[in-house]
Structure formats: C-alpha cells, structure tokens
C-alpha cells in the first residue's frame, strides 16, 4: 500500500548531490564543522540568556573557543572543518544551527529571528561547495538545524515550538528518510533541543527532564532503555551540561558539572570540561559551537 504524499514535501528545495566528491564520512575520522569567533559578541537578544547577559569579553571568548578546538582535535581525535567568519553575523559561530546533516544531505536552517537569517545563504553555499546535497525549507516554515534535531540510533529527537515549527519534522523525514520523534520544548531558557538533550554512542542519552512536558518525557522513556538514560539536575542544565559534544567515547561540555562527570566516567566515557562562559552569555556551549558533518 502506498503512503499518502505530504503536500508540504513538494515545496522542499533540493540541490542535487555533486559528482566526484569524497564524503567526509569516508575520510577516516569524525569531522566537525566549526566557525572561529572572530566577530562573536552578544549584539542582540533573541533568547533569555542574551537578555540577561553582561558585556561579552571577546578576547576571552577566542581563548575559550581555541580550548574547545584543541579538545576536539588533539584530545578527542576529530578533524575540524572551518566555516569562514563574516562581520555582521555574530552567531555564525554556533554552527550546530547551520543545518541538519545526514548521509551527505544538509537540510539548511531557516531561522525564526531575522537577525540570524543572513547566515542561511552563507551556510548553504558552504555545503554546496563541499559536495553536499542541499535541502532548503519553504519560506513559511522555520527550522534551526541540528540545534533542534538530534540523531539517536536510527531516529531523530526533534524539538519544536520555541524556534522550530513542527511542520518541519515531516519535511526532515522526506529529505533524509529518518523517522522523527517530535517533542515540545516548554521552557524558553531551553529554546533548542540540543541545550536539554544529547545522544551519546551506544544509545546513551543525557537529558534535562524539566525541559519537557509529560508527553516529551514519555517519548524519551519509551525509546531509550532506562539503563541508558542520564538525567541532569536543573543546576547542571543551567550550566549547559546537556549541550555536549560526543566523539567516540569522549564527551566534551562546559565545566562545572561534577556529578554528571562522575556518572559518565562510571559508564566508560572520557570527559573533557572546557570553560565556555562567554558563549553561555549568548545561550550556547560546546554542542552549539559544533556540527558533526561526517
């Protein structure tokens, strides 16, 4: 029996996959996309963290970004591709939002807030030049990349309401063939799903129960075995403990979550803590500053 066609899927814009490019996934080590914080600052307020932020120390932000880069490349052993920073787009540094990437397909973000929309063509062009099949959302549907869509095993945990429209979830499936589990985000401080949930290797999952309603928690608990669930406290969530980077058995996140560190180490993970206080002022941390592309 054939499935009904989603009429919205016909409005997706596809750029065909170029011929002759070697996928990053075939290059021998995990590949992460980052963007140097050359122009990073808190220039506007589009989330509660920004609204409360003291002035940004841009020199310290560069040192902190460099420390994260070193942790990823030298300690976790991943390769980093760099997106060229551009003036006037300070949040370009948060590459997690640039796109959702799966099997050499990049579904480009379409931002809810106008302040971030200039990032869209920059990122689309980068992925096109690197040989990805580029997919773009319709103008009337907002979607904020891997900030709101995270692969766990063979499916995607995806957030909606605060910054991403739930209509994008069926389009994400149309573009990637991955089933999507939709969960409403109920706390404005956790405006993307990647600041309150993080899939790890072997099916583990870090998450903040307080960021989801009863249905969202039920979705998580119905899919992830209880032995693999790693809940964080509200205090750890506020330090962006869920906004972590997982490379093999290494987990990298902002410093200050000793209880989570001990839990992860007991489960066999290596833990690297990096001070990312300047990026917390903008509502982001280690995961927000990275995008796995291969």
KAWO-V981047 format. One record per residue. N is the residue number from 1. RES is the residue in one small letter. SS is DSSP state (a for helix, b for strand, c for the rest). OMEGA is omega in whole degrees, -180 to 180 (* if undefined). D_CENTER is the distance of its C-alpha to the mean C-alpha in whole Angstrom. Layout:
BEGIN
n: (N N)
res: (RES RES)
ss: (SS SS)
omega: (OMEGA OMEGA)
d_center: (D_CENTER D_CENTER)
END
This chain:
BEGIN
n: (1 2 3 4 5 6 7 8 9 10 11 12 13 14 15 16 17 18 19 20 21 22 23 24 25 26 27 28 29 30 31 32 33 34 35 36 37 38 39 40 41 42 43 44 45 46 47 48 49 50 51 52 53 54 55 56 57 58 59 60 61 62 63 64 65 66 67 68 69 70 71 72 73 74 75 76 77 78 79 80 81 82 83 84 85 86 87 88 89 90 91 92 93 94 95 96 97 98 99 100 101 102 103 104 105 106 107 108 109 110 111 112 113 114 115 116 117 118 119 120 121 122 123 124 125 126 127 128 129 130 131 132 133 134 135 136 137 138 139 140 141 142 143 144 145 146 147 148 149 150 151 152 153 154 155 156 157 158 159 160 161 162 163 164 165 166 167 168 169 170 171 172 173 174 175 176 177 178 179 180 181 182 183 184 185 186 187 188 189 190 191 192 193 194 195 196 197 198 199 200 201 202 203 204 205 206 207 208 209 210 211 212 213 214 215 216 217 218 219 220 221 222 223 224 225 226 227 228 229 230 231 232 233 234 235 236 237 238 239 240 241 242 243 244 245 246 247 248 249 250 251 252 253 254 255 256 257 258 259 260 261 262 263 264 265 266 267 268 269 270 271 272 273 274 275 276 277 278 279 280 281 282 283 284 285 286 287 288 289 290 291 292 293 294)
res: (x x x x x x x x x x x x x x x x x x x x x x x x x x x x x x x x x x x x x x x x x x x x x x x x x x x x x x x x x x x x x x x x x x x x x x x x x x x x x x x x x x x x x x x x x x x x x x x x x x x x x x x x x x x x x x x x x x x x x x x x x x x x x x x x x x x x x x x x x x x x x x x x x x x x x x x x x x x x x x x x x x x x x x x x x x x x x x x x x x x x x x x x x x x x x x x x x x x x x x x x x x x x x x x x x x x x x x x x x x x x x x x x x x x x x x x x x x x x x x x x x x x x x x x x x x x x x x x x x x x x x x x x x x x x x x x x x x x x x x x x x x x x x x x x x x x x x x)
ss: (c c c c c c a a a a a c b b b c c c c c c c c a a a c c c c b b b b b c c c c c c c c c c c c a a a a c c c c c c a a a a a a a a a a a a a a a a a a c c c b b b b b c c c c c c a a a a c a a a c b b b b c c b b b b c b c c c a a a a a a a a a a a a a a a a c c c b b b b c c c c c c b c a a a c b b b b c c b b b b b b c c c c c c a a a a a a a a a a c c b b b b b b b c c c c c c c a a a c b b b c a a a c b b b c a a a b c a a a a a a a a a a c c a a a b b b c c a a a a a c c c c c c b b b c c b b b b b c c c a a a a a a a a a c c c b b b b b c c a a a a c c c c c c c c c c b b c c)
omega: (-180 179 177 -180 175 -177 179 -177 180 -179 175 178 -177 169 -174 179 180 180 172 179 176 -180 178 -179 -180 -172 167 179 178 -179 -177 174 176 178 180 -174 -176 -177 -178 169 173 -172 -179 -177 179 172 -177 180 179 -179 -177 -168 168 180 -178 174 -171 176 177 179 179 179 -180 177 178 179 176 177 179 179 -178 -174 -173 -176 180 173 178 173 179 168 -177 170 -177 178 180 179 177 178 -173 -178 174 178 -179 -173 178 -177 -172 -174 166 -172 177 176 175 171 178 176 -171 178 167 -166 177 -177 -179 -178 -175 -176 175 177 -171 -180 178 -177 178 179 180 -179 177 -178 -180 173 177 166 -174 179 -180 180 172 -176 -174 -179 -179 -177 -173 168 -179 169 -178 179 -174 -179 171 -176 -177 -178 -176 167 -175 178 176 174 -173 -177 -177 177 180 178 180 -173 178 177 176 176 179 -177 -171 -175 177 174 -177 174 -173 180 179 175 -169 -177 -177 179 177 -168 173 -179 -178 172 179 -179 180 174 176 179 179 173 175 -179 171 178 176 -178 -176 -179 -174 174 -177 179 -180 178 178 177 179 -175 179 -176 -175 178 -178 -179 -179 -179 179 179 176 178 175 180 178 178 179 174 176 178 179 -178 -170 175 179 177 -176 180 -179 177 -177 176 -180 -177 172 180 -174 -180 178 178 180 -180 -179 179 178 178 175 179 168 -176 175 178 -179 177 -180 -173 -178 -179 173 178 178 180 -180 178 -169 -180 180 -177 -175 174 177 -178 178 *)
d_center: (36 33 30 31 29 26 27 24 23 26 24 21 22 22 22 24 23 25 28 28 25 24 20 18 18 22 22 22 19 16 14 11 11 12 14 17 17 20 20 18 19 19 21 21 20 17 16 18 17 18 21 22 22 24 25 22 24 23 24 23 19 20 22 19 16 19 19 15 16 19 18 15 18 22 21 18 20 17 17 15 16 16 16 19 18 20 22 22 18 17 13 13 12 8 8 4 6 9 8 8 10 13 16 17 16 13 13 12 11 14 14 16 17 19 19 15 17 19 15 15 18 17 14 16 19 17 16 20 21 20 21 18 19 18 17 17 17 21 21 22 18 15 12 9 7 4 3 7 7 7 10 13 16 17 15 12 11 11 11 14 16 15 13 13 16 17 19 16 15 19 18 15 17 20 18 17 19 17 18 15 16 16 15 16 15 18 17 17 16 13 12 8 8 5 8 11 10 9 11 13 16 19 17 17 14 14 14 16 18 19 16 17 21 23 22 18 20 22 20 18 21 23 20 20 23 24 24 21 19 18 19 18 21 20 21 18 16 17 16 13 14 11 8 9 9 11 14 17 19 17 14 14 13 15 19 21 20 23 23 20 21 24 23 20 23 25 23 24 20 21 19 18 18 17 19 16 18 18 14 15 17 15 12 10 10 9 6 5 8 7 6 8 11 14)
END
